[in-house]
Amino acid sequence: MGNTAEENSSLFPIFILAIMVLSLVPYTIHRVANAAWKKARSIHCHCSVCLRSGKYRTSVAKKISKFSTCSNLTLLLLWAIMLFLVYYVKHITREVQPFEPFAILGLDPAASDAEIKKAYRRLSIQYHPDKNPDPEANKYFVEYISKAYQALTDPAARENFAKYGHPDGRQGLQMGIALPEFLLNVHGASGGILLLGIVGVCILLPLMTAVIYLSRSSKYTGNHVMHQTLSSYYYFMKPSLAPSKVMDVFIKAAEYVDMPVRRSDDEPLQKLFMVVRSELNFDPKNLKQEQAKFWKKHPALVKTELLLLAQLTRESTAVPSGLQSDFRHVLQLAPRLLEELMKMAVAARNPEGHGWLRPALGVMELSQSIVQAVPLSARKVAERNANAGVLTEGIAPFLQLPHFSEGVVKKLGRKKVRTFQDLREMTLNDRMDLLTQSGFSDIEANDVEVVLEMMPSITIDVTCETEGEEGIQEGDIVTLRAWISLKRGNGLIAALPHAPYFPFHKEENYWLLLADPVSNNVWVSQKVSFMDEATAVTAASKAIQESLEGSGASVKEINVAVKEAVEKVKSGSRLVMVKFQAPAESTYNLTAYCLSDAWIGCDKKVIVKLKVAKRSRAGTRAIVPEEGPVQEDGIEEEENEEDEGTYDDYESEYSDDEEGEPEEKSRTDKHANGKSHVGNRSSGTDSGSDTDEA
């Protein structure tokens, strides 16, 4: 029994080592492969401004800080334990050897009886208990030397050894468990240790984990935002909320309200207030009253708003050292809080399940401005005559470019660059000449080109249909299928935006909205990301397959469609499929928006018309007579009817031809099942505020 327990105890390190190898090695390979892939994939901006910001700089201290995470240190500790176990198993534990009597006595298999007796006497003098008091020597003499001598001299023992390999005869199968001996001794003090271990690991540890998880989950959502924040956002969100007022709702997050305000913060906040007060839009006639009203707000709200304004005005250097940690904390929370604020803006608010467009556009404006560190006041559109050398759109898109300032933008305005799109659509040589004439050095002009090549160009391809039916009738379940395609001058699909003044890595995200600007209703909303291609491939394949299976397509047709969808995703497109119920009979002039949360001036919108027919009886479809060409039910594109103002609008690949093609050629292509298709035609590239005014 003692020998069996010893063998089980020696096998325990081997058992633990095997478990660690099976789990630790694959996990380490996965981590190393991901790290190598991320390192090889350079998706951030390489302009000199971004490189100087230090956000992507890999100094030794930053590498150590980045590596010294809890998961990495735990991984290193587990590898150290595994290497120690390998050493222990190799040098300390011994392999169980088969019973070899000749080898034990140090004889050859052909030794005579006299030689056997002589060897036994020699070993007896060395290991016999009367000659050697060492317990280990006594154990070795009894279990090995005596049994070996008996196996070679006793006829019965020798016969057993010849037949069964052991002088005692057939040995039964012994089984044990690879645990230390002290844990198996349940009758001694170690039995209590085993009991406590079982109770702790099997009962107390899961219970404590569950308590901690439930206490945290009751306070936070899956996006690590407090439930109290969502309640505040839902309460303060209003359908007529102007973009300039979104900041007042945004700072009411519980994470910001709970931020400590120390007595030592009073003086630094007063200094910061003097730096950013121009962005507070105080009425000059009632300046004192409005300043007093501002300081009467909750101290945490005042602190948060001033820190955000420091970011918007690029005055982060003016933030005192005592507020730098709070400044970084506010900006670190901003992306996910803005995402939740966007969800509250487009959440269902009426019986039809529609959200609100105006606050949604304001949230995207605020998100873009925080990431690019551009004041909200820079988004205001100039109303003076373009011939006087003033831009006819806000200067915000220009200010996100490196080395651009308000003075540079005014110079461009005098050179007839009236919109940001005008600058993007210029040829490389013309743009370089223009920047050189505006006072840019070659390095600065090259930085502008790097950022312009990083900026995305979005196209939207929208189709609405009632699957398996002719046209769209009121009450139908309509499937919105939108392909959003992204192209960059540098060829990247997934990329981090140019944001040198935002101190954290920020991934690009886009929001697709199908909305009615007149009624301020958002019918459909969906967040879109171009960062994870594998997830997008899986989602698009599944959506296409389920859609075609529901319409009764063959397996071959489904496979072909899925293959085409996968190719489109890999080439830089994302599929959005959302179902909604068709409203009452009417013609609805809707707009499909694709809004970026990081870039200014890269939003895209497509004007569409949704025609809903009255539901016919006995399952037949009603035909709505119209004067002129017959139009099928569905959606079709309209020409953009935005006010052109006093300047010539820029020409994009989505604009109508200047030579004025017949209206029939701008109609959408007709498809089977009464589907109508919106081609790659849009109303231009607009910022959030521009689309709101369209």
C-alpha positions in Angstrom: 0.0 0.0 0.0 2.8 2.3 0.9 4.6 1.6 -2.4 1.4 2.3 -4.3 0.8 5.6 -2.5 4.4 6.6 -3.3 3.9 5.8 -7.0 0.7 7.8 -7.1 2.4 10.7 -5.4 5.2 10.6 -7.9 2.7 10.6 -10.8 1.0 13.7 -9.5 3.5 16.2 -11.1 3.2 14.3 -14.4 -0.6 14.6 -14.3 -0.4 18.4 -13.6 2.2 18.9 -16.3 0.1 17.1 -18.8 -2.9 19.3 -18.0 -0.8 22.5 -18.3 0.7 21.4 -21.6 -2.6 20.6 -23.2 -4.0 24.1 -22.3 -1.1 26.4 -22.0 0.8 25.6 -25.3 -2.2 26.2 -27.7 -3.2 29.3 -25.8 0.4 30.7 -26.0 0.6 29.9 -29.7 -2.7 31.8 -30.2 -1.5 34.8 -28.3 1.8 34.9 -30.1 0.2 34.5 -33.5 -2.3 37.4 -32.8 0.5 39.6 -31.6 2.6 38.9 -34.7 -0.4 39.6 -37.0 -1.2 42.9 -35.3 2.5 43.9 -35.4 2.7 43.0 -39.1 -0.5 44.9 -39.9 0.3 48.7 -39.8 -3.2 50.2 -39.9 -2.5 53.5 -38.2 -1.7 56.9 -39.7 1.9 57.5 -40.5 1.9 61.3 -40.8 4.5 63.1 -38.8 1.8 64.7 -36.5 0.5 61.2 -35.5 4.1 59.9 -35.0 5.0 62.8 -32.8 1.9 62.4 -30.7 3.6 59.3 -29.1 0.4 57.3 -29.3 2.0 54.7 -31.6 5.6 55.1 -30.3 7.0 51.9 -28.9 9.6 53.1 -26.4 11.2 50.6 -24.0 9.1 51.9 -21.0 5.9 51.7 -23.1 6.7 48.2 -24.3 7.2 47.1 -20.7 4.0 48.8 -19.6 2.1 47.3 -22.5 3.5 43.8 -21.8 3.0 44.0 -18.1 -0.6 43.2 -18.2 -2.3 40.8 -15.8 -2.9 38.2 -18.5 0.7 38.4 -19.7 2.2 38.1 -16.3 -0.1 35.2 -15.5 1.0 33.5 -18.7 4.6 33.9 -17.7 4.0 32.5 -14.2 2.3 29.5 -15.6 5.2 28.8 -18.0 7.6 29.1 -15.1 5.6 26.6 -13.1 5.4 24.3 -16.1 9.2 24.4 -16.7 9.8 23.7 -13.0 7.5 20.6 -13.3 9.5 19.5 -16.3 12.7 19.7 -14.3 11.1 18.0 -11.3 9.8 15.1 -13.3 13.1 14.7 -15.1 15.5 14.8 -12.2 13.5 13.9 -9.1 10.9 11.4 -9.9 12.1 7.9 -10.9 10.6 5.6 -13.4 9.1 2.3 -12.0 11.5 -0.4 -13.1 10.5 -4.1 -13.7 11.7 -6.7 -11.2 15.1 -8.0 -12.3 16.7 -10.3 -9.7 20.0 -10.8 -11.5 20.4 -7.0 -12.0 19.5 -6.4 -8.3 22.3 -8.8 -7.1 24.7 -7.5 -9.8 25.0 -10.9 -11.6 24.9 -12.2 -15.1 21.8 -14.3 -16.1 24.2 -17.3 -16.4 25.5 -17.1 -12.8 25.8 -20.3 -10.8 24.2 -21.0 -7.4 27.6 -20.3 -5.7 27.9 -16.9 -7.3 24.3 -16.1 -6.3 25.0 -17.0 -2.6 28.2 -15.0 -2.7 26.5 -11.9 -4.0 23.7 -12.2 -1.5 26.2 -12.4 1.4 28.1 -9.4 0.1 25.0 -7.3 -0.2 23.7 -8.5 3.2 26.8 -7.1 4.9 26.1 -3.8 3.2 22.3 -3.5 3.6 21.2 -5.9 6.4 19.4 -4.1 9.3 21.9 -5.6 11.8 24.7 -4.1 9.8 23.1 -0.9 8.5 20.6 1.0 10.7 19.5 3.3 7.8 15.7 2.7 7.2 16.1 3.1 3.5 18.8 0.4 3.5 16.5 -1.9 5.5 13.7 -1.2 3.0 15.9 -1.9 0.0 17.2 -5.2 1.6 13.7 -6.5 2.4 11.9 -5.5 -0.9 14.6 -6.1 -3.4 17.7 -8.1 -2.2 15.8 -10.7 -0.2 13.2 -11.2 -2.9 15.8 -11.4 -5.6 17.8 -14.1 -3.7 14.6 -16.0 -3.0 13.5 -15.8 -6.7 16.9 -17.4 -7.7 17.2 -20.0 -5.0 13.7 -21.1 -3.9 12.2 -23.5 -6.5 8.7 -22.2 -6.1 9.7 -18.6 -6.1 11.9 -19.3 -9.2 9.0 -20.9 -11.0 6.7 -17.9 -10.1 9.4 -15.5 -11.5 9.7 -17.5 -14.6 5.9 -17.6 -15.2 4.8 -14.2 -13.8 7.9 -12.1 -13.5 7.7 -11.8 -9.8 8.7 -14.3 -7.0 5.4 -13.8 -5.2 3.4 -15.1 -8.2 0.7 -13.4 -10.2 0.4 -9.7 -9.2 -3.1 -8.2 -9.3 -3.9 -5.0 -11.3 -3.3 -2.0 -9.0 -5.0 1.3 -9.7 -4.5 4.6 -8.0 -5.0 8.3 -8.4 -2.2 10.8 -9.2 -2.5 12.8 -6.0 0.0 13.5 -3.3 0.0 11.0 -0.4 -1.0 13.6 2.2 -4.3 14.3 0.4 -5.2 10.6 0.4 -4.7 10.1 4.1 -8.2 11.0 5.0 -7.8 9.6 8.6 -5.2 12.1 9.6 -4.9 15.9 9.7 -4.5 16.0 6.0 -8.1 14.7 5.6 -9.2 18.1 6.9 -7.1 19.8 4.3 -8.6 17.7 1.6 -12.1 18.5 2.8 -11.4 22.3 3.0 -9.9 22.1 -0.5 -13.0 20.4 -1.9 -15.3 22.9 -0.2 -13.3 25.9 -1.2 -12.8 25.0 -4.8 -16.1 23.4 -5.5 -18.4 25.6 -3.4 -16.9 28.8 -2.1 -14.9 29.8 -5.1 -17.9 29.5 -7.6 -20.1 31.2 -5.1 -17.8 34.1 -4.6 -17.3 34.4 -8.4 -21.1 34.4 -8.9 -21.6 37.1 -6.2 -18.9 39.4 -7.7 -20.3 38.9 -11.2 -23.9 39.5 -10.2 -23.0 42.6 -8.2 -21.1 44.0 -11.1 -23.5 43.0 -13.8 -26.3 44.7 -11.9 -24.5 48.0 -12.1 -23.0 47.8 -15.6 -24.2 46.8 -19.1 -22.4 44.4 -21.4 -20.7 47.4 -23.0 -19.3 48.4 -19.5 -21.6 51.3 -19.2 -23.6 51.9 -16.0 -27.3 51.3 -16.1 -27.8 54.6 -14.4 -26.1 56.2 -17.4 -28.6 54.6 -19.8 -31.5 55.8 -17.7 -30.2 59.4 -17.8 -29.6 59.3 -21.5 -33.1 57.9 -22.2 -34.7 60.6 -20.0 -32.8 63.6 -21.3 -32.9 62.6 -25.0 -35.5 64.7 -26.8 -36.6 64.5 -30.5 -35.8 68.2 -31.1 -32.4 68.1 -29.4 -30.1 70.3 -31.3 -26.5 69.1 -32.1 -25.1 71.9 -30.0 -27.1 70.6 -27.0 -26.0 67.0 -27.3 -23.0 67.8 -25.1 -25.3 68.7 -22.2 -26.9 65.3 -22.3 -23.6 63.4 -22.9 -21.9 64.7 -19.8 -24.8 63.5 -17.6 -23.4 60.0 -17.7 -23.1 58.4 -14.2 -19.4 57.7 -14.8 -18.8 61.4 -15.1 -21.1 62.4 -12.3 -19.3 60.0 -10.0 -15.9 61.5 -10.9 -14.4 63.0 -7.7 -14.1 66.8 -7.5 -11.4 67.8 -5.1 -10.9 71.2 -3.4 -7.6 71.5 -5.2 -9.4 71.4 -8.5 -11.0 74.8 -8.1 -8.2 77.0 -9.2 -7.1 74.8 -12.2 -10.7 74.6 -13.4 -11.0 78.4 -13.2 -7.8 78.7 -15.3 -9.2 76.2 -17.8 -12.5 78.0 -17.9 -10.7 81.2 -19.1 -9.0 79.2 -21.9 -12.2 77.5 -23.3 -15.0 79.8 -22.4 -15.3 81.0 -26.0 -16.8 77.6 -26.9 -19.5 77.9 -24.2 -21.6 80.2 -26.4 -22.5 82.6 -23.6 -24.7 85.5 -24.5 -22.4 88.6 -24.4 -25.3 90.7 -23.1 -25.8 88.5 -20.0 -22.3 87.2 -19.6 -22.1 87.5 -15.8 -25.5 85.8 -15.3 -24.6 82.9 -17.6 -21.2 82.4 -16.1 -22.8 82.3 -12.6 -25.4 79.8 -13.9 -22.6 77.6 -15.4 -20.7 77.4 -12.1 -23.9 76.5 -10.2 -24.2 73.2 -12.1 -23.1 70.0 -10.5 -19.3 70.3 -9.9 -18.6 67.0 -11.7 -20.6 68.2 -14.7 -18.6 71.5 -14.8 -15.4 69.6 -14.6 -16.3 67.1 -17.3 -17.5 69.8 -19.7 -14.4 71.9 -19.3 -12.2 68.9 -19.9 -14.1 68.0 -23.0 -13.9 71.6 -24.3 -10.1 71.4 -23.7 -10.1 68.4 -26.0 -12.3 70.1 -28.6 -10.1 73.2 -28.7 -6.8 71.2 -28.6 -5.9 72.9 -25.4 -4.8 69.7 -23.7 -1.5 71.3 -22.7 -3.5 73.9 -20.8 -5.0 71.2 -18.6 -3.0 71.3 -15.3 -1.1 68.3 -14.1 -3.6 67.7 -11.3 -6.4 67.2 -13.9 -4.5 65.2 -16.4 -5.6 61.8 -15.0 -9.2 63.0 -15.0 -8.8 64.4 -18.6 -7.6 61.0 -19.8 -10.4 59.2 -17.9 -13.0 61.4 -19.6 -11.6 60.7 -23.0 -11.2 57.0 -22.4 -14.9 56.6 -21.5 -16.1 58.9 -24.3 -16.3 56.4 -27.3 -18.4 53.8 -25.5 -20.6 56.4 -23.8 -21.2 58.1 -27.2 -22.2 54.7 -28.6 -24.8 54.2 -25.9 -26.0 57.7 -26.4 -26.4 57.0 -30.1 -28.4 53.9 -29.2 -30.7 56.0 -27.0 -31.2 58.4 -29.9 -32.3 55.8 -32.4 -34.2 53.6 -29.8 -37.9 53.0 -30.6 -40.0 55.9 -29.2 -43.3 55.7 -31.0 -45.8 52.9 -31.8 -44.1 52.4 -35.2 -40.8 51.7 -33.5 -39.0 54.7 -34.9 -36.2 56.6 -33.3 -35.1 60.3 -33.7 -32.9 61.5 -36.5 -31.9 65.0 -35.2 -30.2 63.9 -32.0 -28.6 61.0 -33.7 -26.9 63.3 -36.1 -25.8 65.5 -33.2 -24.3 62.5 -31.4 -22.2 61.6 -34.5 -21.1 65.3 -34.8 -19.9 65.3 -31.2 -18.2 61.9 -31.6 -16.3 63.1 -34.7 -15.4 66.4 -33.0 -14.0 64.7 -29.9 -11.9 62.2 -31.9 -10.5 64.8 -34.3 -10.3 67.6 -31.6 -12.3 70.1 -33.6 -14.5 72.7 -32.0 -18.2 72.3 -32.6 -18.3 76.0 -33.6 -16.1 75.1 -36.6 -19.0 73.0 -38.0 -21.1 76.1 -38.6 -21.7 76.9 -42.2 -20.6 80.3 -43.5 -23.5 82.3 -45.0 -21.6 85.0 -46.8 -21.0 85.1 -50.5 -18.5 82.5 -51.8 -17.1 85.1 -54.3 -15.8 87.1 -51.3 -13.3 84.3 -50.6 -15.3 82.6 -47.8 -16.0 78.9 -47.7 -19.6 77.8 -48.1 -19.3 75.0 -45.6 -17.9 74.7 -42.1 -14.1 74.5 -41.7 -14.3 71.4 -39.5 -13.3 68.9 -42.2 -10.2 70.9 -43.0 -9.1 71.2 -39.4 -8.8 67.4 -39.1 -5.9 67.5 -41.6 -2.4 68.0 -40.3 -0.9 71.5 -40.3 -4.3 73.1 -41.2 -5.5 76.1 -39.3 -8.3 78.6 -39.8 -5.9 80.9 -41.6 -4.9 78.2 -44.1 -8.6 77.4 -44.7 -9.2 81.1 -45.5 -6.4 81.1 -48.0 -7.9 78.0 -49.7 -11.2 79.8 -49.9 -9.7 82.7 -51.8 -8.3 80.1 -54.2 -11.8 78.9 -55.0 -11.6 75.7 -52.9 -15.1 76.0 -51.6 -15.7 72.6 -50.1 -13.6 69.9 -48.5 -14.7 67.6 -51.3 -13.2 70.0 -53.8 -9.8 69.5 -52.1 -10.2 65.7 -52.1 -11.1 65.5 -55.7 -8.1 67.6 -56.9 -5.3 65.7 -58.7 -2.2 65.0 -56.7 -0.1 67.6 -58.5 -2.7 70.3 -58.4 -3.2 69.7 -54.6 0.5 69.8 -53.9 0.9 73.0 -55.9 -2.1 74.5 -54.0 -0.6 73.5 -50.6 2.8 74.9 -51.5 1.3 78.2 -52.5 -0.5 78.3 -49.2 2.8 78.1 -47.3 3.2 74.3 -46.7 6.6 72.7 -46.8 7.1 69.5 -48.8 7.0 67.4 -45.6 3.8 69.1 -44.4 2.2 68.7 -47.9 3.2 65.0 -47.8 1.5 64.7 -44.4 -1.7 66.0 -45.9 -1.5 63.5 -48.7 -1.0 60.6 -46.2 -4.1 61.6 -44.3 -6.2 62.1 -47.4 -5.2 58.6 -48.6 -6.2 57.3 -45.2 -9.7 58.9 -45.3 -12.5 56.6 -46.4 -14.8 57.0 -49.4 -18.2 55.4 -48.7 -20.7 54.2 -51.2 -24.2 52.8 -50.3 -26.2 50.3 -52.4 -29.7 49.8 -50.9 -32.5 47.4 -51.9 -35.8 47.0 -50.2 -38.2 44.1 -50.9 -40.9 41.9 -49.5 -39.4 38.4 -49.9 -41.5 36.2 -52.2 -44.0 38.9 -53.0 -44.7 41.4 -55.7 -44.0 44.9 -54.5 -44.6 46.3 -51.0 -48.0 46.6 -49.4 -48.9 48.0 -46.0 -48.2 45.6 -43.2 -45.6 43.6 -45.1 -42.3 42.6 -43.5 -39.8 44.5 -45.6 -36.2 43.4 -45.8 -33.7 46.2 -46.1 -30.5 45.0 -47.8 -27.7 47.5 -47.9 -24.1 47.0 -49.1 -21.8 49.6 -47.7 -18.5 49.8 -49.5 -15.3 51.5 -48.3 -12.3 52.5 -50.3 -9.1 54.3 -49.3 -6.3 55.8 -51.4 -3.8 53.6 -49.6 -5.7 50.4 -50.2 -6.4 49.6 -46.6 -9.9 48.4 -45.5 -9.5 48.2 -41.7 -7.6 51.2 -40.3 -7.3 53.5 -37.3 -8.3 57.1 -38.1 -5.9 60.0 -38.1 -6.5 61.3 -34.6 -3.2 62.7 -33.1 -5.0 64.6 -30.4 -7.0 61.7 -29.1 -4.7 59.9 -26.7 -6.2 56.4 -27.1 -6.5 54.0 -30.0 -9.9 54.5 -31.6 -11.4 52.1 -34.2 -13.6 53.4 -37.0 -17.3 52.6 -36.7 -20.2 53.6 -38.9 -23.9 53.8 -38.4 -26.4 53.1 -41.2 -29.7 54.9 -40.7 -32.8 54.7 -42.8 -34.7 57.9 -41.8 -37.3 60.4 -42.8 -35.7 63.9 -42.4 -39.1 65.6 -42.6 -40.7 63.6 -39.7 -37.4 63.3 -37.8 -38.0 59.5 -37.6 -35.3 56.8 -37.9 -36.8 53.7 -39.3 -33.7 51.4 -39.3 -30.4 51.7 -37.5 -27.4 49.4 -37.5 -23.8 49.8 -36.4 -21.2 48.7 -39.0 -17.5 48.0 -38.6 -14.8 47.3 -41.1 -12.2 46.1 -38.6 -13.1 42.3 -38.4 -13.3 40.7 -41.8 -13.9 37.2 -40.5 -16.9 38.2 -38.5 -18.3 40.1 -41.5 -17.8 37.1 -43.8 -19.7 34.9 -41.4 -22.5 37.3 -40.9 -23.0 38.0 -44.6 -22.9 34.3 -45.5 -25.4 33.5 -42.9 -27.8 36.3 -43.9 -27.6 35.5 -47.6 -28.1 31.8 -47.0 -31.1 32.3 -44.7 -32.7 34.8 -47.2 -32.4 32.6 -50.2 -33.5 29.5 -48.3 -36.6 31.3 -47.3 -37.3 32.2 -50.9 -36.9 28.6 -52.1 -33.6 29.0 -54.0 -31.7 25.9 -55.0 -28.5 24.8 -53.2 -26.4 25.8 -56.3 -27.9 29.3 -56.3 -27.3 29.7 -52.6 -23.7 28.6 -52.9 -23.1 31.0 -55.8 -24.7 33.9 -53.9 -22.7 33.2 -50.7 -19.5 33.1 -52.7 -20.2 36.4 -54.3 -21.1 37.9 -50.9 -17.8 36.6 -49.4 -15.8 38.2 -52.3 -17.6 41.5 -51.8 -16.8 41.5 -48.0 -13.1 40.7 -48.7 -13.0 43.6 -51.2 -14.2 46.1 -48.6 -18.0 45.9 -48.4 -20.3 45.1 -45.5 -23.8 43.7 -45.7 -26.6 45.0 -43.5 -29.9 43.2 -43.6 -32.7 44.5 -41.4 -36.4 43.7 -41.4 -39.1 46.3 -40.6 -42.9 46.5 -41.1 -44.2 48.5 -44.0 -46.2 51.5 -42.8 -49.6 52.7 -44.1 -50.2 53.2 -47.8 -48.2 56.2 -49.1 -45.0 57.3 -50.8 -42.2 58.0 -48.3 -39.2 60.1 -49.2 -36.5 58.6 -47.1 -32.7 59.0 -46.8 -30.2 56.3 -46.1 -27.3 57.7 -44.0 -23.9 56.2 -43.4 -22.3 58.2 -40.6 -18.7 57.9 -39.4 -18.0 58.3 -35.7 -14.4 59.3 -36.3 -14.0 61.2 -39.6 -15.5 64.6 -40.4 -16.8 65.1 -43.9 -16.8 61.4 -44.9 -20.5 60.7 -44.2 -22.7 59.6 -47.1 -26.4 59.7 -47.8 -28.7 58.3 -50.5 -32.1 59.7 -51.2 -34.7 57.0 -51.7 -38.4 56.7 -52.2 -40.4 53.9 -50.6 -43.8 53.3 -52.2 -46.3 51.3 -50.1 -49.5 50.1 -51.8 -52.7 49.5 -50.0 -53.2 45.9 -49.0 -55.4 44.1 -51.5 -58.1 41.5 -50.7 -57.9 37.8 -51.3 -54.1 38.0 -51.4 -54.0 40.0 -54.7 -51.9 43.1 -55.1 -53.5 46.4 -55.9 -52.1 48.3 -58.9 -51.8 52.0 -58.2 -52.4 54.0 -61.4 -50.1 56.9 -62.0 -49.8 59.4 -64.8 -46.8 58.9 -67.0 -44.6 55.9 -66.9 -45.8 53.1 -64.6 -43.6 52.7 -61.5 -43.3 49.4 -59.6 -43.7 49.3 -55.9 -40.5 49.5 -54.0 -37.8 52.0 -53.5 -36.1 54.2 -56.1 -33.7 57.0 -56.0 -34.5 60.6 -56.4 -32.2 63.4 -57.5 -30.8 65.5 -54.7 -32.8 68.7 -54.2 -30.5 70.4 -51.7 -30.2 74.2 -52.0 -27.1 75.0 -54.0 -26.7 78.4 -52.5 -24.6 80.9 -54.4 -21.8 78.5 -55.4 -21.4 75.7 -57.8 -21.8 72.3 -56.1 -18.9 69.8 -56.5 -19.3 66.9 -58.9 -19.0 63.5 -57.3 -19.5 60.0 -58.8 -23.0 60.0 -57.2 -24.1 63.4 -58.6 -26.3 63.9 -61.6 -24.5 64.5 -64.9 -24.0 68.2 -65.5 -25.2 67.8 -69.1 -28.6 66.9 -67.8 -29.5 63.4 -68.9 -33.2 62.5 -69.2 -34.8 61.7 -65.9 -35.7 58.2 -67.1 -32.1 57.3 -67.1 -31.8 58.1 -63.5 -34.5 55.7 -62.6 -33.5 52.6 -60.7 -33.2 49.3 -62.4 -36.2 47.0 -62.2 -35.9 43.5 -60.8 -38.0 40.4 -60.4 -40.5 40.3 -57.6 -41.2 44.0 -57.9 -37.9 44.9 -56.3 -36.4 48.3 -57.0 -32.7 49.0 -56.6 -30.9 52.1 -55.5 -27.6 52.4 -57.5 -24.4 54.0 -56.3 -25.8 57.5 -56.4 -25.8 59.8 -53.4 -26.4 63.4 -52.5 -22.8 64.0 -51.8 -20.4 63.8 -48.9 -21.8 65.6 -45.9 -21.0 66.0 -42.3 -23.6 65.3 -39.7 -24.8 68.9 -39.6 -25.0 69.2 -43.3 -27.2 66.1 -43.6 -29.5 67.5 -40.9 -30.1 70.6 -43.0 -30.6 68.7 -46.3 
